[in-house]
């Protein structure tokens, strides 16, 4: 089978027969040009913001019918060569052809499924007009003909009006035309019901009388009476109303005076409620405070009764009340039984400290910043500011320094060693900056010049655990290391909360406050390294366990590179392009013929979670690069629940089904109990002789890890089958003798 662009597309979309796929896969591995073309196809299809071919003129796309014939394998040989030449020279044309081939594979490879309910709904409508309603040409020879598009056509005959009515009657109820009155009847009925309800509401006296009484009661010139006095007024009003009705029957009338009523002022210290106690108990008959009926205490022998006699008898006002009426100063004695509602105390809002300025000051390193909008990582320019919420990464072998301070005053210095990834945190009530470390090594130095009480405090977060770290003395140097937890089985997501590492003081002293448990630990150089438990919300610096008293080399050296490492770093720095994200500038470097550059590129892609580039690195010829890609993928897997599905999809797109399944299982890892299982042990040893180098490298990686390097590094996945055979035979004999990789 020839190796052409069309066969490459068919191989990538997995539509070839197994034998053909194996043949094409071998040819791709043997041809560097085919390997680069496969990578180019995968890159242009996934590339964002790729330009589209012009519709006309130079750079225009070929006719869509030509592309369709090419994808359908019906294009003439000379046309095939011309189209493939255009695709190889132009990324937009290659992307369109590859994407169309992928879409057609998905559409044609899976039959269209029609929902059962939709099918039944379509059948329920049926035909609108019976076949006999369409007249033939013989029945209506004088009907003008209408030209059709196809080879044959029907001519619609004239239909009588009666037949048209029958057709409308045959329509389903939801499609039939309804008269206007039928469409508006429901709305008119609802409007009438609402109108009747509103009319009954506003005309019912039992509903509106309390509202009017309440409004009249609020119009008084002076304070309202107390609850006991209000009840007396209501009782007198009821009695007066009854007597008035008797007087009216006898022909006697009582004239009401229109002069205003003078009501004595009431002591405001007395609690009176809301003034509606009488209204709740007596709704009929209602009374107006300004026009209370005259109370008759004597027989009605006169034609007119003074209005003052109708008022209830009250005690004379006190001096305080008179002073209040005259506008004087009121001296009120508080009532001890009066209820004073408590005034809620306002909770003060937390006051955040002014944040420190974080600035990248390394002129010989490389610091990458994550752009959340595009999900890309770009090199940070020198003297760039770092703000809260931004995520940065320092790739190996570079050391990136960030100053922390307030203007010209320097407070601290943060060094990110190679392979470190963290996020800047906002200021809090007690700290002016913070670091959320995902992985790597960080060195902090207190740069405040002052007495011993001048300290620097910062927030430290690792996964779900948070601390407050206080650098107690000037020139305090502290190192923090975070090691991600790799999975030990399929769907093992403990790495999302679990981690390893520790914190160690080289000079000075620090105070470590665990925020959840408020546990306080003070550390000095003699205490050595205190490990993090890293068990989710219980994470803390374990001050009771064993400590590594001697400072590690990365802390004592301060990230300073040797002369050889510095030359290698200078050479690798040239691969970073300021205008391009690392997915474009660093991803191709994994295939560099120089092992050092290839390995560093894989580690850069690993610290930034570039899945596509790490999968490229799994199949390169350099063993160091493959190991770096394996560790990067295993650190990336437990970060998110969706990563497992993403990995499986990418593997299916790149490898054969059996190879993709094996790689997926190997990347999730194995536990110590798996090393004692006979079936798992034999499967791992058999994969040492797999035809895919990525499978062989992963199998050797896990065997070496589970057995503690029992046979050393005698096996090399990149060797030829003949050179690998002695090591594979030795492992098979080991499993046959002990029943597993590790004996019970």
C-alpha positions in Angstrom: 0.0 0.0 0.0 1.5 3.3 -1.1 2.2 6.0 1.4 0.3 9.1 0.2 -1.4 12.0 1.8 -4.8 10.3 1.5 -3.5 7.1 3.1 -2.0 9.1 5.9 -5.4 10.7 6.5 -7.1 7.4 6.5 -4.5 6.0 8.9 -5.0 9.0 11.3 -8.8 8.6 11.2 -8.5 4.9 11.8 -10.5 3.7 8.8 -8.0 1.2 7.4 -8.0 -2.5 7.9 -5.7 -3.7 10.7 -3.1 -5.1 8.2 -3.1 -2.0 6.2 -2.9 0.2 9.3 0.1 -1.8 10.5 1.8 -1.5 7.2 1.3 2.3 7.0 2.4 2.6 10.6 5.7 0.9 9.9 6.3 3.0 6.8 5.6 6.2 8.8 8.2 5.1 11.5 10.7 4.4 8.7 10.2 7.7 6.9 11.2 10.9 8.7 9.3 12.9 6.1 6.1 10.9 6.8 6.6 11.3 10.6 6.9 15.1 10.3 3.9 15.2 7.9 1.8 13.3 10.5 2.8 15.8 13.2 2.1 18.7 10.8 -1.4 17.4 10.0 -2.2 17.0 13.7 -0.8 20.4 14.5 -2.7 22.4 11.8 -6.0 20.7 12.5 -5.8 21.8 16.2 -4.1 25.1 15.6 -6.2 28.1 16.7 -6.7 31.2 14.5 -5.4 29.6 11.4 -6.1 31.7 8.3 -8.7 30.5 5.8 -7.8 30.2 2.1 -8.7 33.0 -0.2 -11.9 32.7 -2.3 -10.2 34.0 -5.4 -6.8 35.2 -6.6 -3.4 34.0 -5.3 -3.7 31.5 -2.5 -7.3 30.7 -3.3 -8.7 27.3 -2.5 -9.3 24.7 -5.3 -12.8 24.0 -6.4 -14.8 22.2 -3.6 -15.8 19.5 -6.1 -12.1 18.7 -6.7 -11.5 18.3 -3.0 -14.6 16.1 -2.7 -13.4 13.9 -5.5 -10.0 13.7 -3.9 -11.5 12.6 -0.5 -13.8 10.2 -2.4 -10.8 8.7 -4.2 -12.3 9.5 -7.7 -10.0 12.3 -8.7 -7.7 11.8 -11.7 -4.1 11.0 -10.9 -2.8 14.3 -12.3 -5.3 16.2 -10.2 -4.3 14.2 -7.1 -0.7 15.3 -7.5 -1.6 18.9 -7.9 -3.9 19.0 -4.9 -1.4 17.2 -2.6 1.2 19.6 -3.7 -1.0 22.6 -2.7 -1.8 20.9 0.7 1.9 20.2 1.5 2.9 23.8 0.7 -0.1 25.6 2.4 -1.1 24.9 6.0 -4.7 26.3 5.6 -5.4 24.0 2.7 -3.9 21.0 4.5 -6.0 21.8 7.6 -9.2 22.1 5.5 -8.6 18.8 3.7 -7.7 16.9 6.9 -10.6 18.4 8.8 -13.1 17.5 6.0 -11.7 13.9 5.9 -12.1 13.6 9.7 -15.7 15.0 9.6 -16.7 12.7 6.8 -15.2 9.7 8.7 -17.3 10.6 11.7 -20.5 11.1 9.7 -20.2 8.1 7.4 -18.8 5.8 10.1 -21.9 6.1 12.3 -25.5 5.7 11.0 -27.9 8.5 11.6 -30.2 7.7 14.6 -33.8 9.1 14.4 -35.6 9.4 17.7 -38.6 7.1 18.0 -40.9 9.8 19.2 -40.0 12.0 16.3 -40.6 9.2 13.8 -44.1 8.5 15.3 -44.9 12.3 15.3 -44.1 12.5 11.6 -46.1 9.4 10.8 -49.1 10.9 12.7 -49.4 13.8 10.4 -49.8 11.6 7.3 -50.4 12.9 3.8 -52.1 16.3 3.4 -53.7 15.6 0.1 -54.7 12.2 -1.4 -53.1 11.2 -4.6 -56.3 11.5 -6.6 -56.4 15.3 -6.0 -53.4 15.8 -8.4 -54.7 15.6 -11.9 -52.7 14.0 -14.7 -51.9 15.6 -18.0 -54.6 13.5 -19.8 -57.4 14.6 -17.5 -56.4 18.3 -17.9 -54.9 18.9 -21.3 -55.4 22.7 -21.2 -53.5 23.2 -17.9 -50.3 25.1 -18.5 -47.2 23.0 -17.7 -44.5 24.0 -15.4 -40.9 23.0 -16.1 -39.3 20.8 -13.5 -35.8 20.4 -12.4 -35.5 16.6 -12.5 -36.1 14.2 -15.4 -39.9 14.0 -14.7 -42.4 16.3 -13.2 -46.0 16.5 -12.0 -48.4 19.3 -13.0 -50.8 20.5 -10.3 -54.3 20.6 -11.6 -57.0 23.1 -10.7 -58.9 22.0 -7.6 -62.5 23.1 -7.0 -63.3 25.2 -4.0 -65.3 22.3 -2.4 -62.3 20.1 -2.6 -60.1 22.8 -1.0 -62.5 22.9 2.0 -62.2 19.2 2.3 -58.5 19.4 2.4 -58.6 22.0 5.2 -61.0 19.7 7.1 -58.5 16.9 6.8 -55.7 18.9 8.4 -54.7 18.0 12.0 -56.2 20.2 14.7 -52.8 21.9 15.5 -52.4 22.9 11.9 -56.0 23.9 11.0 -56.9 27.6 10.8 -59.0 28.8 13.7 -61.4 31.8 13.6 -60.4 35.0 15.4 -63.2 34.7 18.0 -62.0 31.2 19.0 -58.4 32.5 19.4 -59.4 35.5 21.5 -62.3 33.9 23.5 -60.0 32.5 26.2 -58.2 35.9 26.7 -61.5 37.8 26.9 -62.9 35.3 29.5 -59.8 35.8 31.6 -60.0 39.6 31.4 -63.7 39.5 32.4 -62.9 37.3 35.5 -60.1 39.6 36.6 -62.3 42.7 36.1 -65.1 41.2 38.3 -62.6 40.3 41.0 -61.2 43.8 41.0 -64.7 45.4 41.1 -65.7 43.2 44.1 -62.5 43.9 45.9 -62.9 47.7 45.7 -66.6 47.8 46.3 -66.8 45.4 49.3 -67.1 47.6 52.5 -65.7 44.9 54.8 -62.4 45.0 52.8 -61.9 48.7 52.4 -63.4 50.0 55.7 -60.4 49.1 57.9 -58.1 50.8 55.4 -60.1 54.1 55.6 -60.3 53.9 59.4 -56.6 53.4 59.6 -55.9 56.4 57.4 -58.3 58.6 59.4 -56.7 57.5 62.6 -53.3 58.6 61.2 -54.5 62.2 60.5 -54.7 63.2 64.2 -53.1 66.4 65.4 -51.6 65.0 68.5 -50.2 61.6 69.7 -52.5 58.6 69.7 -54.0 57.3 73.0 -52.7 54.3 74.7 -54.2 50.8 74.1 -56.4 51.0 77.2 -57.6 54.4 76.4 -58.3 53.4 72.8 -60.5 50.5 74.0 -62.4 52.9 76.2 -63.0 55.2 73.2 -64.3 52.4 71.1 -66.7 51.2 73.9 -68.0 54.8 74.3 -68.4 55.2 70.6 -70.4 51.9 70.3 -72.7 53.0 73.2 -73.2 56.5 71.7 -74.0 55.0 68.3 -76.8 52.8 69.9 -78.2 55.8 71.8 -78.2 57.9 68.7 -80.2 55.4 66.8 -82.8 55.4 69.7 -82.9 59.2 69.6 -83.4 59.2 65.8 -86.4 56.9 66.2 -88.0 59.4 68.7 -87.6 62.2 66.2 -84.7 63.8 68.0 -81.5 64.8 66.2 -78.2 65.7 67.4 -76.2 68.3 65.5 -72.5 67.8 65.2 -70.2 70.8 65.7 -67.6 71.3 63.0 -65.0 72.8 65.3 -61.8 70.8 65.8 -61.5 68.5 68.8 -58.9 69.2 71.4 -57.4 66.1 72.8 -55.0 66.2 75.7 -51.4 65.2 75.0 -50.3 61.7 76.0 -47.2 60.8 77.8 -44.8 59.6 75.0 -43.0 57.3 77.4 -45.9 54.8 77.4 -45.6 52.0 74.8 -48.7 52.1 72.6 -48.0 49.5 69.9 -49.0 50.1 66.4 -52.4 51.6 67.1 -54.5 48.8 65.5 -55.6 46.8 68.5 -59.1 48.2 68.5 -59.5 47.8 64.7 -58.6 44.1 64.9 -61.4 43.4 67.4 -64.1 45.9 66.2 -64.6 46.4 62.5 -68.3 47.4 62.6 -69.5 50.0 63.2 -66.5 52.2 62.2 -66.0 55.7 63.6 -64.0 58.7 62.7 -61.9 60.2 65.5 -62.6 63.8 64.3 -66.4 63.3 64.2 -67.2 61.1 67.2 -71.0 61.1 67.9 -72.1 63.0 71.0 -72.4 60.9 74.1 -75.7 61.5 75.9 -75.5 61.0 79.7 -78.8 62.9 80.3 -82.3 62.4 78.7 -82.5 64.3 75.4 -84.6 67.3 76.4 -82.7 69.9 74.6 -82.3 70.4 70.9 -78.5 70.7 71.1 -75.9 68.9 73.2 -72.4 70.4 73.8 -69.7 68.4 72.0 -67.5 68.5 75.0 -70.0 66.3 76.9 -69.6 63.5 74.4 -65.9 63.1 75.0 -64.8 60.5 77.6 -63.6 61.7 80.9 -59.8 61.8 81.2 -57.4 62.8 83.9 -56.0 66.3 83.7 -52.7 66.5 81.8 -49.5 66.4 83.7 -47.0 69.3 83.7 -44.7 67.4 81.4 -47.6 67.0 78.9 -48.5 70.7 79.1 -44.9 71.6 78.5 -44.8 69.3 75.5 -47.9 71.0 74.1 -46.5 74.4 74.6 -43.2 73.5 73.0 -41.2 73.4 76.2 -38.6 70.9 77.3 -40.1 67.6 78.3 -38.6 65.8 81.3 -39.8 62.2 80.8 -39.3 59.5 83.4 -38.5 56.3 81.6 -40.8 53.4 82.0 -38.9 50.4 83.3 -41.4 48.0 81.7 -41.2 49.6 78.3 -39.5 47.3 75.7 -36.5 48.7 73.8 -35.6 46.5 70.8 -31.8 45.7 70.7 -29.8 47.5 68.1 -27.8 45.0 66.1 -24.1 45.7 66.1 -22.6 46.2 62.7 -20.0 43.5 61.8 -16.9 45.4 60.7 -15.7 44.4 57.2 -12.2 42.7 57.1 -9.5 45.2 56.3 -7.1 43.8 53.7 -3.5 44.9 53.9 -2.0 46.8 51.0 -0.5 44.3 48.6 3.2 44.1 47.8 4.4 44.6 44.2 5.8 41.4 42.6 8.3 42.0 39.8 10.2 39.5 37.6 13.9 40.6 37.6 15.9 37.7 36.2 17.8 38.7 33.1 19.3 35.3 32.4 16.3 33.0 33.2 13.0 32.2 31.5 9.7 32.6 33.3 6.5 31.5 31.6 3.1 33.1 32.3 -0.2 31.4 31.6 -2.8 33.2 29.5 -6.2 31.9 30.7 -8.1 33.3 27.8 -6.2 31.3 25.2 -4.8 28.5 27.5 -1.3 29.3 26.2 2.0 29.9 28.0 4.3 32.7 26.9 7.7 33.9 28.0 7.5 36.8 30.4 9.5 39.9 29.5 12.2 41.2 31.8 11.0 43.5 34.5 7.4 42.4 34.1 4.9 42.8 37.0 3.2 39.8 38.4 -0.4 40.2 39.7 -2.7 38.2 42.0 -4.3 35.3 40.3 -1.6 34.9 37.6 0.1 31.6 37.2 3.8 31.3 36.2 6.2 28.4 35.6 10.0 28.3 35.6 11.2 25.6 33.2 14.4 23.6 33.8 17.2 24.5 34.0 16.4 28.1 34.7 16.2 29.9 38.0 13.7 32.9 38.0 13.9 35.6 40.7 10.9 37.7 41.7 11.3 40.7 44.0 8.6 41.5 46.6 8.3 45.1 47.9 6.5 48.4 48.2 8.0 50.8 45.6 11.7 51.2 46.3 11.5 49.3 49.6 12.4 45.7 49.2 10.7 43.2 51.5 11.6 39.8 50.2 13.0 37.9 47.3 11.5 34.7 45.8 13.5 32.3 43.6 11.7 29.7 41.5 14.0 26.9 40.6 13.6 24.8 37.4 10.4 22.8 37.2 8.4 25.1 39.6 4.9 26.1 38.9 2.9 28.5 41.2 0.2 31.1 41.3 0.4 34.5 43.0 -2.2 35.1 45.7 -3.9 38.3 46.8 -3.3 40.1 50.0 -5.2 39.1 53.1 -5.9 40.6 56.6 -2.5 39.5 57.9 -0.3 39.0 54.8 0.5 41.3 51.9 1.3 38.6 49.3 0.9 34.8 48.9 2.1 31.8 46.9 0.0 28.8 45.8 2.6 26.2 44.8 1.6 23.4 42.5 5.0 21.7 42.2 8.7 22.5 42.4 11.1 24.3 44.7 10.9 27.8 46.0 13.5 29.8 48.0 12.4 32.9 50.0 14.7 35.5 51.6 13.8 38.2 54.0 15.2 41.4 52.7 13.8 43.9 55.2 16.6 45.9 56.9 15.6 46.6 60.5 15.5 45.2 64.0 14.6 41.6 64.8 10.9 42.5 65.1 10.7 43.5 61.4 9.2 40.4 59.8 7.7 39.4 56.5 4.5 37.4 56.4 3.1 35.6 53.4 0.3 33.1 52.7 1.3 29.6 51.5 -1.2 27.3 49.8 -0.6 23.7 48.6 -3.6 21.9 47.1 -6.3 22.4 49.8 -4.0 23.3 52.7 -3.1 26.8 53.7 -0.5 28.3 56.1 0.7 31.7 57.2 4.5 31.8 57.1 6.3 34.5 59.1 10.0 35.2 58.4 10.9 36.3 61.9 14.4 37.7 61.4 16.2 39.7 58.7 18.1 37.6 56.1 16.0 34.5 56.9 16.3 32.0 54.1 13.7 29.2 53.8 13.1 26.6 51.1 9.8 24.9 50.2 9.6 21.8 48.1 6.3 20.3 46.7 6.4 16.9 44.9 3.2 15.8 43.1 1.6 12.4 43.9 1.4 10.2 40.8 -1.4 7.7 40.4 -1.0 4.0 41.3 -4.0 2.6 39.4 -6.7 3.5 36.9 -8.8 6.5 38.0 -6.6 7.1 41.0 -7.3 10.8 41.7 -5.6 11.1 45.1 -3.0 13.3 43.5 -5.5 16.1 43.4 -5.1 16.6 47.1 -2.1 14.4 48.1 1.5 15.5 47.7 4.9 15.2 49.3 7.7 17.6 50.2 8.6 19.8 53.0 9.9 23.2 54.4 13.4 23.9 55.7 15.1 26.9 57.2 18.7 27.5 56.2 19.3 30.7 58.2 17.2 32.7 60.6 13.8 31.4 61.9 10.2 31.2 60.8 6.8 30.7 62.4 4.4 28.4 60.6 0.7 28.8 61.3 -1.6 26.1 59.9 -4.9 28.0 59.3 -7.3 25.1 59.6 -6.1 23.8 63.0 -4.3 27.0 64.1 -1.3 24.9 64.9 1.8 27.0 65.4 5.3 25.7 64.7 8.6 27.6 64.9 11.5 26.3 62.8 15.2 27.1 62.9 18.1 25.7 60.9 18.8 23.0 63.5 15.3 21.6 63.1 16.0 20.4 59.6 13.4 19.7 56.9 9.8 19.2 58.1 7.8 17.2 55.7 4.2 18.0 54.6 1.7 15.3 55.3 -0.3 16.4 52.3 -3.5 14.5 53.1 -6.1 16.9 51.7 -7.5 19.2 54.4 -5.3 17.7 57.1 -2.1 18.9 55.4 0.4 20.4 57.9 4.1 20.7 58.5 4.9 17.6 60.6 7.1 18.8 63.4 7.2 15.5 65.2 8.6 13.2 62.5 12.1 12.6 61.4 13.9 15.6 59.9 16.7 15.9 57.4 19.1 18.2 59.4 21.5 18.7 56.5 20.3 21.3 54.0 19.7 19.9 50.5 22.0 21.0 47.7 19.3 23.0 45.9 18.8 25.2 49.0 22.5 25.8 49.8 23.4 26.7 46.2 20.5 29.0 45.8 19.7 27.8 42.3 23.1 28.8 40.9 24.0 26.7 37.9 27.4 25.2 37.1 29.3 26.4 34.1 28.3 23.4 32.0 24.7 23.7 33.0 24.8 27.4 32.3 26.1 26.9 28.8 23.3 24.3 28.2 20.8 26.8 29.6 22.0 29.6 27.3 21.7 27.3 24.3 18.2 26.2 25.2 17.1 29.7 26.0 17.4 30.5 22.3 14.5 28.2 21.5 12.0 30.5 23.2 10.4 33.1 20.9 8.8 36.0 22.5 6.0 36.3 20.0 5.0 32.7 20.0 3.5 30.4 22.7 5.6 27.4 23.8 3.1 25.1 22.0 4.6 26.5 18.8 8.2 27.3 19.7 9.1 24.5 22.1 6.9 21.6 21.0 9.1 20.9 17.8 12.2 20.9 20.0 11.3 17.5 21.5 12.4 16.0 18.2 15.8 17.8 18.3 18.7 15.5 17.5 20.5 16.9 20.6 19.3 14.8 23.7 19.8 17.7 26.1 17.5 20.1 24.2 15.0 17.4 23.6 14.8 16.4 27.3 14.5 20.1 28.4 11.7 20.7 25.9 9.8 17.7 27.2 10.2 19.0 30.8 9.0 22.4 29.8 5.9 20.9 28.2 5.4 18.8 31.3 5.5 21.8 33.8 2.9 23.6 31.6 0.6 20.6 31.0 0.9 20.5 27.2 -0.7 17.1 26.4 -0.1 17.1 22.7 3.6 17.8 23.0 4.1 15.2 25.7 2.5 12.6 23.5 4.9 13.6 20.8 7.8 13.1 23.2 6.7 9.5 24.1 7.9 8.3 20.7 11.2 10.1 20.1 14.5 8.3 20.0 16.0 9.8 23.1 15.4 7.8 26.3 15.7 10.9 28.6 12.9 12.7 26.6 10.6 9.7 26.9 11.2 9.4 30.7 10.5 13.2 31.1 7.2 12.8 29.1 6.1 9.8 31.2 6.6 11.7 34.4 4.9 14.8 33.1 1.9 12.9 31.9 1.6 11.0 35.2 1.7 14.3 37.1 -0.9 15.8 34.9 -3.4 13.0 35.0 -4.8 13.4 38.6 -5.1 17.2 38.3 -8.6 17.1 36.9 -11.3 14.5 36.5 -11.6 15.3 32.8 -7.9 14.5 32.1 -8.4 10.8 31.8 -11.0 11.2 29.0 -8.8 13.7 27.2 -5.8 11.3 27.3 -7.8 8.4 26.0 -9.1 10.4 23.1 -5.7 11.6 22.1 -4.2 8.1 22.3 -7.0 6.8 20.1 -6.3 9.4 17.5 -2.6 8.7 17.5 -2.1 5.0 17.9 -3.8 1.7 17.0 -6.6 0.6 19.3 -4.5 -2.1 21.1 -1.5 0.3 21.5 -3.7 3.1 22.8 -5.3 0.8 25.4 -1.9 -0.4 26.6 -0.5 3.2 26.9 -3.6 4.3 28.7 -3.2 1.5 31.3 0.5 2.1 31.7 0.2 5.8 32.3 -2.2 5.3 35.2 0.5 3.3 36.9 0.6 0.3 39.3 0.6 -0.3 43.0 2.8 -2.6 45.1 0.0 -5.2 45.2 0.0 -5.2 41.4 3.6 -6.2 41.4 2.7 -9.3 43.4 0.0 -10.3 40.9 1.0 -13.0 38.3 -1.1 -11.8 35.4 -0.1 -8.2 35.8 3.6 -9.1 36.1 3.5 -11.2 32.9 1.6 -8.5 31.0 4.3 -5.9 32.0 7.1 -8.3 30.9 5.4 -9.0 27.6 5.1 -5.3 26.9 8.9 -5.1 27.1 8.9 -6.7 23.6 6.1 -4.5 22.1 6.6 -2.9 18.7 5.8 0.6 20.0 8.7 2.2 21.8 6.4 4.2 24.1 4.8 1.0 25.4 8.3 -0.6 26.0 9.6 2.5 27.8 6.5 2.6 30.1 6.7 -1.1 30.9 10.4 -0.8 31.8 9.7 2.3 33.8 7.2 0.5 36.0 9.2 -2.7 36.4 12.2 -0.7 37.5 10.1 1.3 40.0 8.2 -1.7 41.4 11.2 -4.0 41.8 13.6 -1.3 43.1 15.9 -1.8 40.1 16.5 -5.5 40.6 18.3 -5.9 37.3 19.6 -2.4 37.1 19.3 -0.6 33.8 20.3 -3.5 31.5 17.1 -3.1 29.5 16.9 -0.3 27.0 13.6 0.3 25.2 15.3 1.9 22.2 17.4 -1.1 21.4 16.7 -3.4 18.5 14.7 -6.6 19.1 17.9 -8.7 19.0 19.6 -6.5 21.6 16.5 -6.5 23.8 15.9 -10.2 23.8 18.4 -11.2 26.6 16.9 -8.8 29.1 13.3 -9.8 28.2 14.2 -13.5 28.6 15.7 -12.8 32.0 12.6 -11.0 33.3 10.3 -13.8 32.0 12.4 -16.4 33.9 12.2 -14.2 37.0 8.4 -14.1 36.8 8.2 -17.9 36.2 10.4 -18.6 39.2 8.7 -16.3 41.7 5.2 -16.2 40.3 5.3 -12.4 40.0 7.7 -9.4 39.7 7.8 -9.3 43.6 7.5 -12.5 45.6 4.9 -12.6 48.3 
